[in-house]
């Protein structure tokens, strides 16, 4: 297995961890996804995922190469929050 150190910023806090290079990456025991994997999971375009992460709506971690990684649990929370937003609209 190849491991790379990664650093992320979530809610203004810098977080460190380990990224396992596989189709789903592990950080602190959670599933990590690339932009394209997150887009497929959410059923939206990669551009939407990038826009939402740039706007701070989706927590994002960055690899040393500055690539985005998303925790599956954060994506699920985002889906849940959008359902609440739709039903309250």
C-alpha positions as a Markdown table, in Angstrom:
| # | Residue | x | y | z |
|---|---|---|---|---|
| 1 | Unk | 0.0 | 0.0 | 0.0 |
| 2 | Unk | 1.2 | 3.5 | -0.8 |
| 3 | Unk | 0.5 | 6.2 | 1.8 |
| 4 | Unk | 0.7 | 9.9 | 1.4 |
| 5 | Unk | 0.4 | 12.5 | 4.1 |
| 6 | Unk | -2.6 | 14.8 | 3.6 |
| 7 | Unk | -3.8 | 17.9 | 5.3 |
| 8 | Unk | -7.3 | 19.3 | 5.2 |
| 9 | Unk | -9.2 | 22.3 | 6.4 |
| 10 | Unk | -12.6 | 21.6 | 7.9 |
| 11 | Unk | -14.5 | 24.4 | 9.6 |
| 12 | Unk | -11.4 | 26.5 | 9.7 |
| 13 | Unk | -9.3 | 23.8 | 11.4 |
| 14 | Unk | -6.3 | 22.2 | 9.8 |
| 15 | Unk | -6.5 | 18.4 | 10.0 |
| 16 | Unk | -3.8 | 15.9 | 9.3 |
| 17 | Unk | -4.1 | 12.3 | 8.4 |
| 18 | Unk | -3.0 | 9.5 | 6.1 |
| 19 | Unk | -4.4 | 8.8 | 2.6 |
| 20 | Unk | -4.4 | 5.3 | 1.3 |
| 21 | Unk | -4.2 | 5.2 | -2.5 |
| 22 | Unk | -7.2 | 3.1 | -3.5 |
| 23 | Unk | -10.5 | 3.7 | -5.2 |
| 24 | Unk | -11.9 | 4.9 | -1.8 |
| 25 | Unk | -9.3 | 6.6 | 0.5 |
| 26 | Unk | -9.2 | 6.2 | 4.2 |
| 27 | Unk | -8.8 | 9.1 | 6.6 |
| 28 | Unk | -9.4 | 8.4 | 10.3 |
| 29 | Unk | -11.5 | 5.4 | 9.4 |
| 30 | Unk | -13.8 | 7.2 | 7.0 |
| 31 | Unk | -14.2 | 6.7 | 3.2 |
| 32 | Unk | -12.5 | 9.4 | 1.1 |
| 33 | Unk | -13.6 | 10.2 | -2.4 |
| 34 | Unk | -12.2 | 12.2 | -5.3 |
| 35 | Unk | -14.2 | 14.9 | -7.0 |
| 36 | Unk | -15.5 | 12.5 | -9.7 |
| 37 | Unk | -16.4 | 9.9 | -7.1 |
| 38 | Unk | -18.1 | 12.5 | -4.9 |
| 39 | Unk | -20.0 | 13.8 | -8.0 |
| 40 | Unk | -21.2 | 10.3 | -8.8 |
| 41 | Unk | -22.2 | 9.7 | -5.2 |
| 42 | Unk | -24.2 | 12.9 | -5.1 |
| 43 | Unk | -25.6 | 12.5 | -8.6 |
| 44 | Unk | -24.3 | 15.9 | -9.8 |
| 45 | Unk | -21.5 | 17.2 | -12.0 |
| 46 | Unk | -17.9 | 17.5 | -10.9 |
| 47 | Unk | -18.2 | 21.2 | -11.5 |
| 48 | Unk | -21.0 | 21.4 | -8.9 |
| 49 | Unk | -18.9 | 19.5 | -6.3 |
| 50 | Unk | -16.0 | 21.9 | -7.0 |
| 51 | Unk | -18.3 | 24.9 | -6.7 |
| 52 | Unk | -19.8 | 23.7 | -3.4 |
| 53 | Unk | -16.4 | 23.0 | -1.9 |
| 54 | Unk | -15.1 | 26.4 | -3.0 |
| 55 | Unk | -18.1 | 28.1 | -1.5 |
| 56 | Unk | -17.6 | 26.2 | 1.8 |
| 57 | Unk | -20.8 | 24.1 | 1.5 |
| 58 | Unk | -18.9 | 20.8 | 1.3 |
| 59 | Unk | -16.0 | 20.2 | 3.7 |
| 60 | Unk | -12.9 | 19.3 | 1.6 |
| 61 | Unk | -9.4 | 17.9 | 2.3 |
| 62 | Unk | -6.5 | 18.6 | 0.1 |
| 63 | Unk | -3.7 | 16.2 | -0.9 |
| 64 | Unk | -0.1 | 17.4 | -1.2 |
| 65 | Unk | -0.8 | 17.8 | -4.9 |
| 66 | Unk | -3.7 | 20.1 | -4.0 |
| 67 | Unk | -6.4 | 17.6 | -5.2 |
| 68 | Unk | -9.7 | 17.6 | -3.4 |
| 69 | Unk | -10.8 | 14.7 | -1.3 |
| 70 | Unk | -14.2 | 14.4 | 0.4 |
| 71 | Unk | -15.3 | 12.2 | 3.3 |
| 72 | Unk | -18.3 | 10.0 | 2.6 |
| 73 | Unk | -19.9 | 11.0 | 5.9 |
| 74 | Unk | -19.7 | 14.7 | 4.9 |
| 75 | Unk | -21.4 | 13.9 | 1.6 |
| 76 | Unk | -24.1 | 12.1 | 3.4 |
| 77 | Unk | -24.6 | 15.0 | 5.8 |
| 78 | Unk | -24.8 | 17.3 | 2.8 |
| 79 | Unk | -27.5 | 15.2 | 1.2 |
| 80 | Unk | -29.5 | 15.2 | 4.4 |
| 81 | Unk | -29.2 | 19.0 | 4.7 |
| 82 | Unk | -30.4 | 19.5 | 1.2 |
| 83 | Unk | -33.4 | 17.3 | 1.8 |
| 84 | Unk | -34.3 | 19.5 | 4.8 |
| 85 | Unk | -33.7 | 22.6 | 2.6 |
| 86 | Unk | -36.1 | 21.3 | -0.1 |
| 87 | Unk | -38.8 | 20.3 | 2.3 |
| 88 | Unk | -38.7 | 23.6 | 4.1 |
| 89 | Unk | -38.9 | 25.6 | 0.8 |
